[in-house]
Amino acid sequence: MHDHDRGLIFDLQTLRRRRLLGLMAAGGGALLLDACSGGGSSDTAATSSSSTTTTGTTGTGTTGTGTGTTGSSSCSATPTETNGPYPSDGSNMANGVLSNSLTAAGIVRSDIRSSFGSLSGTAAGVPLTLAINLVNVNASCAALADYAIYIWHADALGRYSLYDLPQQNYLRGVQATNASGQATFTTIFPGCYAGRYPHIHFEVFRSLATATNVSNRLLTSQFAMPAAACSAVYADSNYTGSAARFAQTTTGNDNVFGDNTAAQIAAMTPALTGSVSAGYTGSVTVGLTV
């Protein structure tokens, strides 16, 4: 009896055996065994990739990992932080009125201890002279000249002008950076209020001309005050209540600084020298991705 007389099923089985034998004869035994055992190639290929651990800011000023290119190991992009409830930068109301000190005559100044314009009064406290150095982390920490920096902070009792103190606008000021990318402010050491680690707010703008509204800001962030200086300053009689509140706060439990790395906090903390009696002088670097 010939094979083709055994029916269609037998013919199909015979054809399959002949094809398999042909593959093995051609050296495809290994592939044949994989096919018969049910193995197959994966749709996902293994790839190698590199990643950076540099923490920087994106073009919109938000914090991210690997999104900013650090030009030098000596500077890093400053993380974005909230401008808080007392900015007077055109973003919110103070006592029922839109508050924007950036458009007020006299806001461009280096000594911010006194109120300006139609208001009068001087904030009491330990003197602080702070030099802020603005650099481009995308260009080997090159100085950023002719930018503008707006700073504001609480007084010795933890109060903010225009909000807690409607008849004062002190401890607010704007300056342009010089050819070295530096702007120096004379102020007082800020007090500590409940729920926050002692800090100074700031915003960076491309120029004095654009430093008129929060919508033009390039960066909003905060400086964390050095703990040793806080302990010394808060023993001064002008800072009633600050010592007790400071004893309950750290950068770790602070609702703003708490999610920053140790390296970021170190970079955001001004280096100060001086004393309570003589006042403090210091500097801090702000890294911007330009």
Protein Blocks (a to p, Z undefined) as FASTA:
>chain_A
ZZklnojklmmmmmmmmmmmmmmmnopmmmmmmmmnopacdfbdcddddddfbdcddfko
pacehkaccfbfkbccdddddebjmlonopaceehiacdfklpghkacfblkbcehjbgc
ddeddddddddddddfklgoiacehiacddddddfkopaehklmmmbcghiacddddfko
pacdddddddddehiacdddddddfbfklmmbfklpfbdcdddddfklmmmmmmpmklgh
klmmmmmgcfklpcklmmpcfklmmmmpccdeddfknopaddddddddZZ
